[in-house]
Amino acid sequence: MIKDNFIQIQSQIDELSQRRTRLLAVSKTKPIEVLQEAYDCGIRLFGENKVQELVPKYEALPKDIEWHLIGHLQSNKVKYMAGFVSLIHSVDSLKLLEEINKQAVKNQRVINCLLQIFIAQEETKFGLSEQELTELLTSSAFAKLQNIKIKGLMGMASNTENMDQIRQEFRNLKQLFDRCKKDFQAENIDFQELSMGMSGDYLMAIEEGSTLVRVGSLLFGHRNY
Ligand SMILES: *Cc1c(COP(=O)(O)O)cnc(C)c1O
């Protein structure tokens, strides 16, 4: 079943994006065997939202997987994944970035990060405002961080049936991404990735410029929490 879903989703992504957008398989709550099945279908990018789930899955599965952390991250958890995580999508403060940098130094590597931007019209979603983003990227504390690289932005649209609203939120995020790419240039900044779109809206997100779609339930079926 995963195989059929994967082939269909991947071909739609490839067609619409001319192979410019990558599929991140969001495997949170799914057991190792299900991830192995996805791996056997050819999937190599997996996204988890909890560090305590990410680490055992990393340990159990083949080492050519790219692991992404997509959920809200607490500073005290960074150390457990700092040695292997490929991209952290959900960075939303300078304090967290400083901790990621510190753990990256310990592991003698550079950790790629996205800054999560608040784009929804809801109180519950995490993320930076545009002003907070600018303050962060222009701060002297940020300039000192040599073991992180800001690869772009991530956003979650409102949880609504209103597709026009979702499209507008994606469009706003893409415009912000383009401005940042032009305005902020530094050793620790390299704007390449725009992470937006989930099962319900990934095709629209690609139309609006997403480079990385985070698809869970459409690929793996519904989650039982
Ligand atoms: C769970 C999750 C997804 C995937 O959601 P689906 O609707 O199942 O595709 C994407 N992004 C984040 C941040 C998530 O937590």
PDBQT file of the ligand as one rigid body, heavy atoms in Angstrom, charges set to zero:
ROOT
HETATM    1  C1  LIG A 301       2.493  15.576  11.051  1.00  0.00    +0.000 C 
HETATM    2  C2  LIG A 301       3.125  16.692  10.309  1.00  0.00    +0.000 A 
HETATM    3  C3  LIG A 301       3.091  16.751   8.901  1.00  0.00    +0.000 A 
HETATM    4  C4  LIG A 301       2.390  15.717   8.036  1.00  0.00    +0.000 C 
HETATM    5  O1  LIG A 301       1.014  15.828   8.168  1.00  0.00    +0.000 OA
HETATM    6  P1  LIG A 301       0.021  14.985   7.189  1.00  0.00    +0.000 P 
HETATM    7  O2  LIG A 301      -1.193  15.812   7.152  1.00  0.00    +0.000 OA
HETATM    8  O3  LIG A 301      -0.174  13.668   7.825  1.00  0.00    +0.000 OA
HETATM    9  O4  LIG A 301       0.691  14.904   5.874  1.00  0.00    +0.000 OA
HETATM   10  C5  LIG A 301       3.741  17.792   8.282  1.00  0.00    +0.000 A 
HETATM   11  N1  LIG A 301       4.401  18.736   8.984  1.00  0.00    +0.000 NA
HETATM   12  C6  LIG A 301       4.457  18.722  10.328  1.00  0.00    +0.000 A 
HETATM   13  C7  LIG A 301       5.191  19.788  11.034  1.00  0.00    +0.000 C 
HETATM   14  C8  LIG A 301       3.826  17.694  11.041  1.00  0.00    +0.000 A 
HETATM   15  O5  LIG A 301       3.884  17.692  12.375  1.00  0.00    +0.000 OA
ENDROOT
TORSDOF 0
